[in-house]
Amino acid sequence: MLFEVPAIHSAQCVTTITNALLAQDLGASVEVKLDQRRVRVEGNLSTEQALAAIRGAGFAAAEAAPHSGPGSTCCGGCA
């Protein structure tokens, strides 16, 4: 799952979001791209559960749209 989290601006934000997600699924893989303001989560959480965890940590979040399309080298598989 890939989420847009526009308010990410520091390493503390990364830690807060990561900890919020891991509190819900200790075995989850969480990757936060600070420069892209995106969070990728792989694990047992549903999209709704992951969004609730991020929002519960104080961050507005939305599911990221796939970025595949004409002229893109992306396969669209990350959505």
DASULVEN-V965567 format. One record per backbone hydrogen bond with DSSP energy under -1.0 kcal/mol. NH is the residue of the N-H (numbers start at 1). CO is the residue of the C=O. Records with the same first field share a line. If there is no record, write none. Layout:
NH: CO / CO
This chain:
3: 39
4: 62
5: 37
8: 5
14: 10
15: 11
16: 12
17: 13
18: 14
19: 15
20: 16
21: 17
22: 18
23: 19
25: 21
28: 25
29: 42
31: 40
33: 38
37: 33
38: 33
39: 3
40: 31
41: 1
42: 29
50: 46
51: 47
52: 48
53: 49
54: 50
55: 51
56: 52
57: 53
58: 55
59: 54
62: 4
64: 2
72: 69
79: 76
